[in-house]
């Protein structure tokens, strides 16, 4: 039997479980997908149960459990932080301390993990190995990557103490090179602007990134002069006089307000030119810092390939800048780059210590299986759900399903696409996706306002056949996990009308042959699709290309604003009926909205889902 290691991340945000067999990821999922609570921080009981069930094993078959960070070291950092901020941080200290002390406090996380695993009733609890936060990120970036050797760069808010780390990976050996420590954090700088612009920390950073192209970086110089001392090698120090996270439970205060000419934006209030420009400015500074760190990584390791993880590695615009700069020949980003991926990295760290090899490197492909590591539902399960509720459907073979969905898309239909194993990580990659025709100039607003019920400024991503990607995007390498932004190719661009437009009016300007996925700066967050990693999605894209000549589709996550991506057929059908999605492809079953019975709920579901 394979040597099985279970990895767990929990108790901050995006709890997850991952299972590796001889070091290879075989199952992984975030707890939010089961509990339906976005960014659920609780112990991932359901995700653990899924991982065990996926492999048909119990805890008796698991060699070891790996936890993704060291709670005792993290607690020492908290104590040092409060002591350094005293007496101004007393209220925050008083409010935070109870969560760490007591029999079930975070300081005793190792005991809590053992107790939670025991409560599952799935067998004896194996030995528990506690890892370091940035080690878990680094291992998740390097070990499943397709590279024999690489520089590894991890950037996030904070782990125990580290906020930015550089590593050097060779074979199965991964060694730390250098690190930057709290409170100096590029992730927390970005989160401070997320908070100041009225979005949720640890949730709204991607909104800030999407907002940036609407503005101009007119505050970038001020940020460099007052907030961050950025050195040529990418190291930096923040001016803590302007930040509140050392003293309280908010990110910014009066210092920020004075520096940027007014109070922070209230959540859900109208966006103004100031927010556009603040987003543009901090994005520019972040890109500059990441580029400098990448150059240092190349110089310090001598490697021609780079692996990345940590929350800042989800900044796909910065990733694209690193690739475009040609600092490295290739860049690979862990698809679950945030804390959920820490579960995988922790498990692989233990597996490596137990002798696991990286045989996948010889294939030239990564070991993530397209990040399709979550639950799948067979046609028998789907049919049982549909038949039990007398839901009308047509059962089709794979080719016919692809052809009929492609025809619907070409006629302007919006389709829910539910196929195979669910994605691990924050991106929908063609397993739990809502898709549309990118040539339709009205598709972006229709999807945002009538399907996702979210802010109109939010861009959508293109999925493109890998073999056709360079005809549509200036993309020098594949981007299978939608973590790289590139420019739309010149051949697809149109001469823009409305040159005087600014702010959200930029949305009305058609810029390319695929306007629904072309952001206001001609950029796109690209997913390249291969038959090897996702044959069903590749088949659909091929059918759409055969019908229309266009090998691109709009791809967004199968959910509404504030809700986790759907996991089960029931959740997919519910989302289908609550929204203006026209067609639903559930495995080999095709459902048309016009054929469905009247949908009724006792209460307004929008009141039950908190906004993100």
N, C-alpha and C positions, 0 to 999 in steps of 0.2 A: 504494500500500500504506500501511496505517496506520503511524504512528510508534510503534514498539514499545520499551518500556523494561522491563527485567527488574530486580526488586528482590530483595535477599537479606538475610536476618538469620541469624546463626549464631554458634556458639562460646560461648554462655552457657546459654540454655535455650530450648526451643520454636523451633528453627530452622525457617525457612520460605522459600519463594520465591513471588513474585507477578509477574504479567505484566500490564501495562496497554497498551492500544492507544489512542493519542490521549488519554491520561489516564484512560481508562475501564478499570476492572478486568475482565479477561476470564478469568483463571485464577489460582488461588492455593491453596496447600496447605502443611501442616506436614510436615516430614520424618518425624515419628513415625508418621504414618499408613502410610508405606511400609516403614520399618525395623522397626515394631512395638516400638520402644523409647520408652516414655512420656517426653515432654519432651526428646526427642533433641536434644542441642546440636551435633551434628556438621554439617559442611557439607551443605546440602540438595541433594545430587546428584540424588536421585530426584525431589524436588519440582521442581527446575529442569527435568529431563527431561520430567516431566509437563506443565509449563507450555508448553514448546516444542511437544510433541506435540499438545496440545490445540488449538493454533493452526496446526499443520502447518508450523512454521517451524524454522529453525536459528539458531545464534548469528550467522550471517552476516546475518540479517534484523533483528537487534536493534541499535537505535541506540546504546544505552548500558546499562550495568549500574550499579545504585545499591546501595551498602552502607549499612546502617541506622544505624551509629554510627561515631565517630572513635576508633579504638583508641589512637592516640598521645596524644590528650587524656585518654583513660581511664587510660592508663599513668601519666601525670603525676599524676593524682589518687591512684592507688595509692601512688606514691612519696611524695607529700605526706602521705598517711594514715599510712604506716609511719614516716616521719620524725617526725610529730607524736606517735605513740604510743611511740616508742623510749624505753627499751630493751625494754619489755614485749612489743612486737609482733615481736620478731626471729624467733621460730619460724615464725610465719605468713608473714613476709617471705621467709624461707629456702625455705619450701615452695611459695610462690606464684611466685617469680621465674623458675624454670626454664620455666614455661608461657608466659612472655612473651618470653624471649630465645631466641636460636638462629635457625637458618634458617627453621624452620617455626613460630616462636613467635607469640603473639598480636600482638606489636608489628609484625609484618610481615603483618598480616591482609590488606592489600590485595594483596600478592604471592601469598598463599595462595589468596585468592579467584580470582585470575587463573589460577593453576596448577590449581585444582580444576575450573574451567570448561574449561580446555584439555584436561584429562584426559577429559572427556566425549566428545571427538571429534565435537562437533556444529558445527564451524566455527570461524572466527576469534573471538578474545575481544574484545569491544568495549571502548571507553573505560569506565573505572571511576570513578564519582563517590562520594566518601565524604561522608555526611551526618552531622548531629548526632542523637543518640538522641531527644531530646525534639522536635526538628523533625520526625522521622519519625512520632512519635506524633501530633503536632499536625496534620500534613498528612493522616494517615490518618483523623483525626476530622473535619476540615473539608471537604476536597476531595470526598469521596464523599457528604457529607451533602446533604440536600435544601434547604439554606438558602443564599440569596444572600449573606447576611452573618450573622455569629454571633460570640459569645465562645467561646473554646476553652480548656478547662481540662485539663491533663495532670498526673496524679499517679501516681507509681510508687515503686519502691525507690530506684533511682539509675540514671542513664545515665552520661555522662562525669562531670559535676559536678552537674547539675540533678536535683532530686527532685520539684519542683512548678513548673509553668510556666503562665503565662496568656498567651494570644495573642488577636489580633483579626483575624478573617477577613472580607474583602470581595471578592467576585468571585473573582479568581484571586490576590489579594494576601493574604498571611498574615504578620502582623508580631508579634514578641514584645513583650509588655507588661511582664512582671515574672517573677522566678524566685526560688525557694528552693534552697539548695545543700546537698550532702552535708557533714557526716553527719546533718543534720537532715532526716528523711524520715518521712512518714506511712506509706509502704509498709513501711519497715523497722521502725517501731514495731509495726505489725500483724503482721509476720513474727516479731518477737521474742516476741509472745504466742502465735503459732502454734507456735513452737519450744518455749516454756515449757509449753504444754499438751500436748506430746507428738506433734505432727504435723510433717510435713516442710515445711521452708521452700521457697517457690516451687512448692508443690504442695498443701499442706494448708490454705491460707488460706480457701478456700471451706468447708472443714469447720468452721473456727472460726466463720465467719459463720452456718452452719447450726446450730451449737451454742448460739449466743447466746440465742435465745428460751427455752431451758430454764432460764436463770439470772436473777439480778437484778444490776443494775449497782452492786453495793455497793463495788467497788473504783474506780469512776469518779472519785470525788473524790481518792482517793490518787494515781491516775494523773495527774490535772491538777496536783496539788500537787507531786509528786516527779519525774515523768517528762517531762512536756511543758508548756512555757510557751506557751499558746495565746492569741494576741492577738485583739482584736475583728475585725480584717480577715482572719483565717484564717492569717496567718503564725505561725510557731512555732519554738521551739528545743527540742531534746531535752536532757535532763540526761545527758550521756555517761558519768557516773560509774556508771550502772546498766547500761550496754550493753557487750558484749564484742566487737562486730563490728569495732571499730577495732584491737583488740589481738590477736584470734585468729580462729579459723574457726568459732566458735559465736556465737549471738546474745546469750545471757544467761549470767550466772554467779552468784556468791554474793550480789551486790547485789540481784538479783531475788529470790533465794531468801529473803533476810532481809526484804525489803519485803513479800513475799506469803506469808510464814509456812511455808516448806518448800521442798523441792527440786522441780525440774521433773518433770512426769509422764513416766514411761517409756512409750515407744511401745507400743501395743496393751494396756497395762494398763487396768484399769477406770477409767471416768470418775467423778469425784466432784463434789460440789457446788461445790468450789473452781474446777474447770475451767469449769463452767457459768457461774459468776459472773464469772470472769476474761474469758471470751468476751463475755458481755453487757456488761461494763464497757468493754473496749477498743472494742467495736462502737459503743457510745454516744459515746465520745470521738471516734472516727473520723467518725461522722455529724455531730457538732458541728463538727469542723474542716472537713469538706467543705461543709457548709451555709454557714459563714462565708466560705470561699473562693468559693463560688458567688455570694454576695451582693456580694463585692468585684468579681468578674468582671462582674456586671451594672452596678455603679457605675462601674467603670473604662472599660468599653467602650460603655455605653449601649445594648447590644443586648438584644433580647427573646428571643433564642434561644441555646441553649448546646449546644456539642459537647464530647464527652469521650472521652479515651483514656488509656492507661497502665494498669498492673496494678490500681490502686485503683479504676478505672472498672468493673472486674468485680465490685465490691462492689455488687450490685444492690439491697441494702437501703438503702444510702446514696443510690444513684441515685433510688430511690423517694421518699426523704425530700426530696430536692431538688425533685422534681416536685410532691409534695404541698404543699410550702411556697409554691408559686406565685411563686418568684423569677423564673422565666422562663416565657414562654408555651409553649415547647416545648423538649424536651431530646432530643438524638440521641447515642447512644453507639456508637462503632465496635464491631461484633461481634467482631472480633479485636483487642480492646483491649490485649492484652499484647504481648510482644516479637515474636510471629509477625506481628502487624499492622504492625510496623516495616518489614517487607519491602515491604508495599504502600505505606506512607507515603513511604518513600525513593524508590520508583519514581515515585510521583505528584509528588514534589517536583521531580525531574528533568524529568518531562513538562511541568510547569507552566513551568519555565524555558525549555523548548523551544516554548512557545506553546500548550500544550493548554488547551482551554476547559472550562467546566463546563455544557455544554448541558443536562444532565439536570435542572438546577434548574428549568427552565421547565415540566417535567412535574409538579412537586410531589412527586416520589419521589426516593429516594436512588439511588446508582449501584452498589449492592452486589449487585444481583440476588438479594436474599434471603440473601446470603452463601453461596449455592450455587455455588461457584467451583471445586470439586474435581472429581475424576474421576467419570464416569458409565459404566455398563456397559449396553449394549443387550441386548434380549431374545435376539438371536442368540448373543451371548457367554455370557449366563446359561444358555441352553439347552445350549450346547456343554459347559459345565462340568457341568451336572446329568446330561446324557446319558452323558458319558464315565465317570461314576461310578455309573450306573444308580440315580440318586436319584429316588424317586417324587415326582411333582408333578402339579398341574392347571394348565393354561394358560388364563387368563381375560382377558376384556376389562376395561378400567379400571373401568367401572361395576359389573360383576359382582364383580370383586375387592374393591372398596370395600364392597359390600353383604355379601359373605361374611365379610370381616374384621370388619365392624361387628357382624354376628351373633355371631361368636366372642367378641368383646370383651364383648358384652352377656351372654354366658353365662359370663363369668368367665375367659376365656382371656387369656393374656399373649402378645403378638404382637411378633415382630421385623419391623420395617418398613424395607425397603431399596429406595429409589426415587430415580432420577435422579442428579444431581450431588451429591457429598459436600459437607458444610458446611466453610467456612473459619472457624476460631476454635474455642474450647473447647466450645461448646454444640451439642448435637444439635437440629436444628430441623425434623425431619420428613423427613429424607433417610436418616439412619442412626440410627433411634430404636427403642427398646423401648417399647411402649405398652400401656395397660391401662385398665380402667373406673374412673374416679375415684369413683364412687358406692359402690364396694366397700370397706368399712372394713378388710378384711384385705389389701388390695392393697399398701399401703405396706410392711408387714412382709414379705409374700411376695416382692416385688420386691427388697427389700434383702437378705434372707437367702438366698433360693433362686435368684435370678437374678444379682444384682450381687455377691453374697458380700461385702457391705460392712457398715459399722457401722449398727446399727439406728436411730440417731438421725437419720440423713440424710433430709432432706425430698425430695419429688419435685415436679416442676413441672407445671403445667397448660398444655396447648395448647387454645386456644379460638377458635372462629370469630370473626373480628374484629367482625362485625356483631352478635354476641351478647355481647361481652365485658362491657359495662356492666351486663348483667343478673346477672353472676356476680362481678364484681370492681369495686372502687372505683378505677378506672383512668381518669385524665383524658385520656390519649392512647394511641395504639397502642404496642405493645411487641413488634415483630416478631422481636427477637433474644434474648428471654428475659433481658433485662438490667435489668428493673425489677421490684421487689417492691411489691405492693399488698395491701390488705386484701380478704378475701372480702366480697362485698356483704352487707348486713344481711339482705336477703331470703333468702339462702341459709344463714344461720347457724341453728344449733340451740341450744336451751338446754342448756349443757354440764352433764354429770353429773360427779361426782367432784371437787368443788371443792377438796378438800384434797390433791389429787395434786401431786407435785413431781418435778423431775428427769425421768428417762426414763419414769416412770409417767404423765407427761402424754400420752405416745403413745397410751395406751389410751382416752383421752377423745374421743368423737365430737363434732365441733364444727360440722359443716355438712353440706349435702346432697352435698358432694364431699369426703369425709373423706380420701381418699388423696392429695389435693394441698393440704390445709389444714394449715399448720404450727401448732404449739402456741400461737402468738400470733395466730391467725386470718389469717396472711399467706400469700401465694403468689407464686412467681416466675413471672410470666405470659408466655406467648408468644401473641400474636394472629396468626392465620393468615388470609391473603387468597388468593383465587383467582388474583390477578395474580402473586404471588410463588411460590406453591407449590400448583398446581392439584390434584396428586394427593393431597396431605395435606388440602387443603380439601374435596375430594370425599369422603374417608374421614370427616372430621368431620361433614360434611353427612349422610352415610349413617347415622352413629351417632346424630345428632340425630333423624333421621326415625324411627329404630327405637325410641329410648329417651326422646326429648324433651330430652336433655342434649347441648349442643354442646361439651362439654369432654372431653379425654382426658388420662390420665397420660402424660407424655413424659419419658423419660430416655435417656441416650446408649446406643447399641448397643455395649456392651462389658461386661467384668467388671472388678472392682476391680483397679487397677494396669496395665490394658491400655489402649492407645489405642483410640479409636473405630474400628470396623471400616471398611475401605476397599473390599475386594473381595468378590465373591460367596462365594469360598472361606472368607474370614474370618467372614462372616456365618453361613454354614452351620456352621462349627466352633463358634461361640459358641452357636448354636441347639441343637446337639447336646450341648454341655458343660453346659448349664443346663436349668432347668425351663421355658424358653420353650415354649409349646404350638403356635404357628403361626409360619410364616415367609413373608412376602410379599417375594419377590425379583423386582423389576420386576412383570411380569404373571403370575408363577408363584407359586402358593400351595402351601406344603408343610405337612403335618400331622405332628406328632411321632409319632403312633401308626402312621403308614405307613412310617416310616423304618427302615432296617436297624439292627442293633445297633451302637452306637458303642463303639469300643475304641481305646485309646492305650497305647503301651508304657510310659509313665511318667505320673505324676500331673501334669497341666498346671499345677496350682496351685503346684508347686515351681519352675516355670519363669518365673512372672510375679511380679516383686517387688512388694510392697505399696506403695501410694502413701501 
